[in-house]
Amino acid sequence: MRVTLCAVGRLRTGPERDLIDDYTTRFDRTGRAHGLGPLAEVEVEDRKGGGMAAEAALLSRAVPAGAALIVLDERGQQMTSPEFAAKLAGWRDGGRQDLAILIGGADGLDPALRARADLAISFGAMVWPHMLVRVMLAEQLYRAASILAGSPYHRA
């Protein structure tokens, strides 16, 4: 199952970019044998200032047809890493070819786009900078692949 991380905004070079690249490489390497990956990133920017609706249109165009859709949202479900891994495995085993994970802009995701999601997840009640959310998401994808591979990386 191919995974596309779709995010509003551009992430420049720096420590966050390095971490994402590292976890992406790890995910691709670990996930390949287990039907997960590759992980691709699509960054969108609303240069005309159209707000959440314009961002939603750009994000929607980045989602592969038929993809399972996860949105990151503060009102979303909080999951353990094994629960997240099981959700990915369920979609993969159910024949889903693609998974798209959306990270909105500073104001969040358009409600209509959130309503389309198969799953809304939250990384907790605190607000996190978007660049760190991307790092945390990349790490959790790698952790999910490791859990499914039976790797000792995740120790619960």
Secondary structure, DSSP 8 states (H G I E B T S, - for coil): -EEEEEEES---SSHHHHHHHHHHHHHHHHHHTTT---EEEEEE--TT--HHHHHHHHHHHHS-TT-EEEEEEEEEE---HHHHHHHHHHHHHTT--EEEEEE-BTTB--HHHHHH-SEEE-S-SS---HHHHHHHHHHHHHHHHHHHHT-TT---
